[in-house]
């Protein structure tokens, strides 16, 4: 999920067991083992956007347990599956235009009043532009005269026969175009949670991995997303989106292009199933490879305290896998430039201090000293600044040479929650997804909430 995904694999593995037995709480495995008002022609939308993140299927992810319960507590029972809002482009402006089109029928609505402004048989590469005062849409008024309208936000909704494309990628659901300031706009894809999960599983984990690993991935992706939806619903004002489509900040999401039959099957087999701790969903983080020990959540991020399911534990199931051991060299000049890009200009690099605050082998805090300034930060923040494909994890030993640093480490990703390669290893010894989840997330249950 969150920063480890710059790789070709994600960290979760599903299970093949039946998802209907959620009333049982399983302990961790033994040694062996989620008025129509106007009709008419096409519309001209507007927004100068930079780019939409297009992430390769490089997988590294985030998200032990109970088989699924069909009768969870009332506070967690949902009448229907929720919608999730995924931001595709934030405050974009200038650069190449980001094409938005619908092949087939569509409607354009005022997203504030949900009034239909335009309907048409197809929307082909409509230009979208954020101008002074809002997003401009040309539509016919009550007298049938086409006039430009400025709106705070619009919604592009494909009809049943229509397919939405943004930046060349195909998406389910609808697209909200939100005006932020002159020359800038934000694009948010809103869709059903299950549609989203179906698009995340195979983008976060190789589709040819065991079914039980894919099912575990589906549950953690659903749990993580539902936790963010729930958190955002309680905020005032409510954020414009629930999560991003990037592995660096959330989960890999590539729309329908990231779907695969096996990922869709894993989502369907676990439909509505989430992990809960003390009757609450939580951010079920996961990463690609923990390197032998998962990390405590509270030392990786400041905004989410450590809870028992995310406290860190030993993992023997990822040993010998592709990213368990690694060595990388990073030039001193590269670190200086990376710090400057992150608005932490240290000048000439003099010294880097690494601190393991909880003694589990992961570096939790880093102090970078230079000729101009000194900065202290969380270890994972330093990793992302330097580059997660270079400094793959914070479980490493470091040696300084004249013009470079040599890092020898284990694992890939932030290391919190489920280890995806470990989940794969557990599935390969025939452990089911509920056992996998129970192992990586102690003191949890599986609940079917819709």
ChimeraX attribute file (.defattr): number of C-alpha atoms within 10 A of each C-alpha:
attribute: neighborCount
match mode: 1-to-1
recipient: residues
	/A:1	35
	/A:2	23
	/A:3	30
	/A:4	36
	/A:5	36
	/A:6	27
	/A:7	23
	/A:8	15
	/A:9	26
	/A:10	36
	/A:11	36
	/A:12	42
	/A:13	35
	/A:14	35
	/A:15	31
	/A:16	21
	/A:17	19
	/A:18	14
	/A:19	24
	/A:20	18
	/A:21	17
	/A:22	23
	/A:23	17
	/A:24	15
	/A:25	20
	/A:26	21
	/A:27	19
	/A:28	21
	/A:29	17
	/A:30	8
	/A:31	5
	/A:32	7
	/A:33	16
	/A:34	33
	/A:35	7
	/A:36	12
	/A:37	12
	/A:38	17
	/A:39	17
	/A:40	15
	/A:41	15
	/A:42	19
	/A:43	25
	/A:44	18
	/A:45	23
	/A:46	24
	/A:47	30
	/A:48	23
	/A:49	25
	/A:50	18
	/A:51	17
	/A:52	19
	/A:53	18
	/A:54	14
	/A:55	18
	/A:56	18
	/A:57	22
	/A:58	20
	/A:59	29
	/A:60	35
	/A:61	43
	/A:62	34
	/A:63	34
	/A:64	23
	/A:65	30
	/A:66	27
	/A:67	27
	/A:68	27
	/A:69	21
	/A:70	19
	/A:71	14
	/A:72	20
	/A:73	13
	/A:74	9
	/A:75	9
	/A:76	16
	/A:77	16
	/A:78	13
	/A:79	8
	/A:80	10
	/A:81	15
	/A:82	15
	/A:83	17
	/A:84	24
	/A:85	27
	/A:86	22
	/A:87	22
	/A:88	24
	/A:89	22
	/A:90	19
	/A:91	17
	/A:92	21
	/A:93	22
	/A:94	13
	/A:95	10
	/A:96	10
	/A:97	20
	/A:98	25
	/A:99	19
	/A:100	22
	/A:101	23
	/A:102	25
	/A:103	17
	/A:104	17
	/A:105	18
	/A:106	25
	/A:107	25
	/A:108	25
	/A:109	21
	/A:110	19
	/A:111	18
	/A:112	11
	/A:113	9
	/A:114	13
	/A:115	17
	/A:116	20
	/A:117	24
	/A:118	25
	/A:119	25
	/A:120	18
	/A:121	18
	/A:122	21
	/A:123	26
	/A:124	16
	/A:125	19
	/A:126	18
	/A:127	17
	/A:128	22
	/A:129	25
	/A:130	29
	/A:131	19
	/A:132	13
	/A:133	14
	/A:134	24
	/A:135	28
	/A:136	25
	/A:137	26
	/A:138	18
	/A:139	24
	/A:140	20
	/A:141	16
	/A:142	10
	/A:143	7
	/A:144	11
	/A:145	10
	/A:146	15
	/A:147	11
	/A:148	16
	/A:149	16
	/A:150	17
	/A:151	19
	/A:152	18
	/A:153	21
	/A:154	27
	/A:155	24
	/A:156	26
	/A:157	22
	/A:158	27
	/A:159	20
	/A:160	9
	/A:161	12
	/A:162	19
	/A:163	21
	/A:164	25
	/A:165	22
	/A:166	20
	/A:167	16
	/A:168	14
	/A:169	16
	/A:170	16
	/A:171	22
	/A:172	20
	/A:173	20
	/A:174	19
	/A:175	27
	/A:176	22
	/A:177	26
	/A:178	24
	/A:179	26
	/A:180	18
	/A:181	17
	/A:182	17
	/A:183	20
	/A:184	23
	/A:185	28
	/A:186	23
	/A:187	26
	/A:188	24
	/A:189	26
	/A:190	21
	/A:191	18
	/A:192	15
	/A:193	22
	/A:194	22
	/A:195	20
	/A:196	29
	/A:197	30
	/A:198	29
	/A:199	26
	/A:200	28
	/A:201	39
	/A:202	31
	/A:203	31
	/A:204	36
	/A:205	32
	/A:206	24
	/A:207	19
	/A:208	12
	/A:209	20
	/A:210	22
	/A:211	24
	/A:212	28
	/A:213	36
	/A:214	33
	/A:215	35
	/A:216	33
	/A:217	37
	/A:218	39
	/A:219	33
	/A:220	32
	/A:221	32
	/A:222	30
	/A:223	26
	/A:224	24
	/A:225	28
	/A:226	24
	/A:227	19
	/A:228	17
	/A:229	20
	/A:230	15
	/A:231	16
	/A:232	17
	/A:233	12
	/A:234	10
	/A:235	9
	/A:236	7
	/A:237	8
	/A:238	11
	/A:239	14
	/A:240	15
	/A:241	19
	/A:242	23
	/A:243	20
	/A:244	21
	/A:245	24
	/A:246	24
	/A:247	28
	/A:248	20
	/A:249	14
	/A:250	23
	/A:251	32
	/A:252	33
	/A:253	29
	/A:254	24
	/A:255	23
	/A:256	17
	/A:257	14
	/A:258	22
	/A:259	21
	/A:260	19
	/A:261	11
	/A:262	20
	/A:263	29
	/A:264	23
	/A:265	17
	/A:266	29
	/A:267	30
	/A:268	19
	/A:269	20
	/A:270	26
	/A:271	24
	/A:272	26
	/A:273	28
	/A:274	31
	/A:275	35
	/A:276	24
	/A:277	17
	/A:278	9
	/A:279	15
	/A:280	16
	/A:281	24
	/A:282	25
	/A:283	25
	/A:284	28
	/A:285	28
	/A:286	35
	/A:287	33
	/A:288	39
	/A:289	40
	/A:290	36
	/A:291	32
	/A:292	21
	/A:293	23
	/A:294	28
	/A:295	28
	/A:296	25
	/A:297	24
	/A:298	16
	/A:299	23
	/A:300	23
	/A:301	16
	/A:302	10
	/A:303	9
	/A:304	12
	/A:305	13
	/A:306	17
	/A:307	16
	/A:308	13
	/A:309	29
	/A:310	26
	/A:311	19
	/A:312	23
	/A:313	19
	/A:314	14
	/A:315	19
	/A:316	14
	/A:317	23
	/A:318	25
	/A:319	19
	/A:320	11
	/A:321	14
	/A:322	13
	/A:323	22
	/A:324	18
	/A:325	16
	/A:326	18
	/A:327	15
	/A:328	14
	/A:329	16
	/A:330	17
	/A:331	14
	/A:332	19
	/A:333	14
	/A:334	14
	/A:335	21
	/A:336	20
	/A:337	18
	/A:338	18
	/A:339	20
	/A:340	14
	/A:341	12
	/A:342	12
	/A:343	9
	/A:344	17
	/A:345	19
	/A:346	20
	/A:347	17
	/A:348	16
	/A:349	19
	/A:350	13
	/A:351	13
	/A:352	16
	/A:353	11
	/A:354	18
	/A:355	15
	/A:356	16
	/A:357	12
	/A:358	12
	/A:359	9
	/A:360	16
	/A:361	19
	/A:362	29
	/A:363	24
	/A:364	26
	/A:365	20
	/A:366	20
	/A:367	17
	/A:368	21
	/A:369	18
	/A:370	17
	/A:371	12
	/A:372	11
	/A:373	13
	/A:374	17
	/A:375	14
	/A:376	14
	/A:377	12
	/A:378	17
	/A:379	25
	/A:380	27
	/A:381	18
	/A:382	23
	/A:383	21
	/A:384	21
	/A:385	18
	/A:386	21
	/A:387	17
	/A:388	23
	/A:389	16
	/A:390	15
	/A:391	25
	/A:392	31
	/A:393	31
	/A:394	30
	/A:395	28
	/A:396	21
	/A:397	15
	/A:398	15
	/A:399	10
	/A:400	15
	/A:401	11
	/A:402	7
	/A:403	10
	/A:404	15
	/A:405	17
	/A:406	16
	/A:407	22
	/A:408	18
	/A:409	23
	/A:410	25
	/A:411	30
	/A:412	36
	/A:413	38
	/A:414	38
	/A:415	36
	/A:416	33
	/A:417	34
	/A:418	39
	/A:419	37
	/A:420	34
	/A:421	34
	/A:422	28
	/A:423	35
	/A:424	29
	/A:425	23
	/A:426	27
	/A:427	27
	/A:428	17
	/A:429	11
	/A:430	15
	/A:431	22
	/A:432	25
	/A:433	33
	/A:434	34
	/A:435	29
	/A:436	31
	/A:437	37
	/A:438	25
	/A:439	27
	/A:440	30
	/A:441	29
	/A:442	23
	/A:443	22
	/A:444	27
	/A:445	31
	/A:446	34
	/A:447	33
	/A:448	26
	/A:449	24
	/A:450	17
